[in-house]
Amino acid sequence: MNLSVVPWGFFPEASTAEQIERVAAAGADAIEILDLGELSPEEARDHAADHGIDVAVLQASGETVGIDNVAPAIVDPGSVEQSIAELESSIEAAAAADARNCLAVVGQRQPTVPRHEQRSAIVETFRSVAPAAEDAGVTVVPEVLNAVDDHPGYFLTDPGEAYSIAEAVDSPNVGFLLDVYHQQREHGNVVPTFESTIDHVEHVHFADAPGRNEPGTGELAMERILTALDELGYDGYVGAEFSATGDPDETLRDVVELVP
């Protein structure tokens, strides 16, 4: 496994270029970019390469891609064509940044649409963009989030459903992102969930819970969880996505030592 870093919880005020530099200085393997900021995808790729790290993730952008979106949204059956166009553009940007994954969030449950129709919209969208992802060498990872604390109303809260969506799409370049923190807040059973869904887990985020801070501040045995992932044969990135309670650079250096 390799360690990637989502910098919002460490250096939120820094430019993207500075975030890349500080992630590299801490000894991490890669950065996850949620917003390119002042850089083009190619500039982000080159700046990361110059500092010896990769771009693990570039988050998709567009009107349909948002945690709190109802319409337009990937989950909205009326937004499918727009979702496809925006995801294909995001895949192109991810490829230009040499990012392994393109992260997507599917949006809020639709209050007037049957759930099976919402799921069908998600499947249709990702099935349609799969050829572009395969051609680009980018894996699209819709994220499973918790609706208990952080994102009330979010549609995709069940890793089992995310697994079934990936099965229905049936592409090696569409999986899903499983976040240890969100899983613990919504369902618990972190290690058993990885065991039952690992075939389609293409990216992992972690933070302790509750609190969403660094390992050791909550109730999770993070070393055991990461070891279990290693034993399951997971060889992707594990992304540190949390708010550091102390010095962010020192916290990152500690996390580097935690990853098997």
C-alpha positions, 0 to 999 in steps of 0.5 A: 500500500501507498499513503496519499494525503488529502490536504484540507485537514492539514494545510487548508490555507496553502496553495495547491503547489504548497500543499504538494510540497508539504505532503512530499516533505512529510514522506507521503507517496501521493497527494489527493487534489480536490481543487486544482486551484491555481494549477492546471492538471498538467502543472499539478502532475509536473509539480508533484513529479518534481517533488517525488510524489504522485497524484493519487486522486483528482476529484471530479468537478461539475454541477452534477458532482456534489455531496449536497446536490439534489438536482442536477446530481449523478443520482438524479435520473433527469441529470444523466446526460449532464453527469456523463459529460461532466464525468468524462471531462473530469476523467480527461483532467485526471488523465492529464494530471496522471491521477490514478483515480477520479473521485465522484460523489453522487448527491442526495436522495431524490425525495420524489423518485423511487430508489431503484430509479436513482440507483439506475441513474448511477449505474447508467452514468458510470457504465456510460463513462467506463469506456472513457475511463478505460481509454484514459487509464483512470479509475472512477471511484464514487465515494460511500459517505455517512449520513448519520453525522456528516452528510444527512440525505446522501444517497450512497451510504452502503458499501454493499450497494456500492459493490452491487453498482460496480458489479452492474457497471462491470468495468475494471475502471469503475470501483468505489472509495471506502472511507474507514471513518464514514463506515464506522459512523454509519455501520461499524464492522470496518474489517468485515466490510472490507473483507466482503467488498474488497474486489471493488474497493479501488481507493481507501480513506481513513480517519479515527472516529468519532472526531475525524482526527488522526489515528489514536484520537478515537476508538478505531484500531487503525493499525489493525485495520490497515494490516487487515487491508494489507492481508487482503491483498489491497495494493492501492492508496490509503488516503489520510483524510482528517483534521490534524489536532496538532502540528500538521507536518509532524502528524503527517510524518507520524502517519507515514510510519503507520502505513504497512 
